[in-house]
Amino acid sequence: MKPGALFYVIGPSGAGKDSVIAWARTASDPARIAFAHRYITRPATLDAENHVALSVDEFEARRRHGWFALSWQSHGLSYGIGCEIDLWRAEGVGVVINGSRAHLAEAAARYPELQPVLVSAPADIREARLRARQRETGAALVERLNGNVAIDHPQLAIIDNGGALDTAGQALVELLRRG
């Protein structure tokens, strides 16, 4: 059986990556596409992405045991993607990962066939979104807005999320269907 496609969705803070992924999740066939949960050393809240909250010790124990297919650190937090993605892909199911721009090269080294997807939005829209979510203020907000990471991948797909969410969400769904 051919392994399922792997979609590595990335984007700058405030681009609306979580919203686009959530929209596509509701419009996709769960028998064909699985959306990986991230394991994060951040408490779960109702207004944030649906992730598995771990303590630093829990995260490190899982990392040491090799239970993450991918892991990285960003903004003082640890992020992981569980090895379950390899099982899903082996069954021919496509997988969507909420990834990290800074970790793209490492992810592509482990999964050369991955399809990176950049969700973008104009700077003024990103700033308004970050201010509205109220997670960062002052210097931390400026750092998030100025966190430019060079992205270099020959198959990079770009989805503009500067307008209506359903337009960007549908663009991701179409990409997943072609995957």
N, C-alpha and C positions, 0 to 999 in steps of 0.2 A: 504494500500500500504506500502511496506517495505521502510523505509528511505534509501536514497542514502548513499553510503560509504563516509567517510571523510578521506582524505589523508592530513597529516600534514608534509610538506616537510621542512626539516631543514638541516643545514650544517654550517661549519665554514666559515668565510669570505674568499673569493677567491676560494671556492670549485666549484663555477660555478652553484650554485643552481638556480639563475634567468635564466641562459642560458638553463639549463636542463628543467625547467618548461616551458619556451617559446617554446622550441623544441617540447615538448610533447603536448603543446596547439595546435600547427599547425597540429599535427597528430592524434588528438582525435576528437571524434564525439561530437559536442557541444550540441546535444540533450540528451546525456548520461552523459557528464562530464562538469562541470562548473569550471572555474578558478577564484577564488575570487581575487578582487583587494584589495590591502592593502591601508589603509588611513594612510598617514605618514606626520609628521610635517617637511617635506623636500620639497623644490621646485622640480617640475617635470623637467627633462632634457631628451633630446633625447637618451643619452647613458646609461640611468638607466632604471630600471624596470618600467612598465606601472602601475603607482599608482595614487591615488587621493591625491593631495597635499592639506594640510590644515594648517591654522595658528594654533598656540598653543591654542588660544581662541576658535577657531572652534572645534578643537579636544576635548578640555575639555567640551564644551557644549554638543557635541555628546556623550561623555562618561557619563556625568551626566544624560542625558536623557535615557541611556540604549540602545543606537543605535548600540553599538558594541557587537558582540557575544564574542569576545576576544580582549583584548588590553594589551599592555606592553610597557616598555621603554627599549631602548638599545642605547648605544653610543650617548647619549644626545638627542635622538629623541623619539617621541611617535609613536606607530604603533597600528593600529586597523583593525579588520576584521568585516565587517558589518553583522548585523542580517539577511541580505538577504540569507546567507548560510543556515539558518534554513528553510526558505521557499523552497529553491531549493531542499534540502534533503527531505522535506516532500512530494515533487513531485516525489521522487525516483531517482533524479539526483545525481550522485556522485560529490563531491566537492574537489578541490585541494586548499590548503592553503599554502602560503609561510610563514612559522612560525618562531619561535625562539626556539633555543635549551634550553635556560634558562627558557622559559615559558612552556615547554612541560608538566611538572607535572600539572600545572594549566589547560592547555588545555585538558589533559586527564581526569582530575577531572570533568570538565564540559561535555566532550564527551568521556565517557569510551570506546566507540567502535572505536575511531579514530585509523587510521593506520599511525604510524610515519614512515617517510622515510628519512634516512640520506644520503645526497649527500656528498661524500668525495673526496679528492684529496691529493696527496703527498704535504708536506710542501713547497718544492721548486717550484712546479707549482702554489700553492696558492700565494706564495710571488710574483712571476712574474706577475700573474694576478692582484694582488692588486697594484703593482707598475705601471702597464699599465693603470689602470683606474684613477690613480692620484687623488683620493679623499682624501687620507691620506698620510702623510709623517712623517718621524722621529718617535717620541714617539707614535704618534697615529697609525702609521703603525705597529710598534712592538706590541702595545696593541692588535690590530686586529689579528695579527698572533699568539699571545700567549693566545688568549681568549679561553682557554679550558673549556668546560662545560661537566660535567659528564652526560651521557645519560643512563637512566635506564628505559627500557620499554620492556616487554616480546615479543611484536610483531614487534620490530624494523626491518625494511628492510633497507639494505645498498646498495647504487648505487655508483660505482666507476666512477668518472668523471676525472680521470687522463689521459685518452686517448682521443679518438675521441668523439666529442659531440653527434654524431648520435647514438653511441653505448649506452651512458648513457641515452640519450633521449628515445631511444627505450626500454630500461629497465624500465623506468618510465611508458611508454605507456602500456607495458605488465602488469605491476603491477595494473594500473588503470583498464585495461580490466578484470582482475581477481577479482577486488575489489568487 
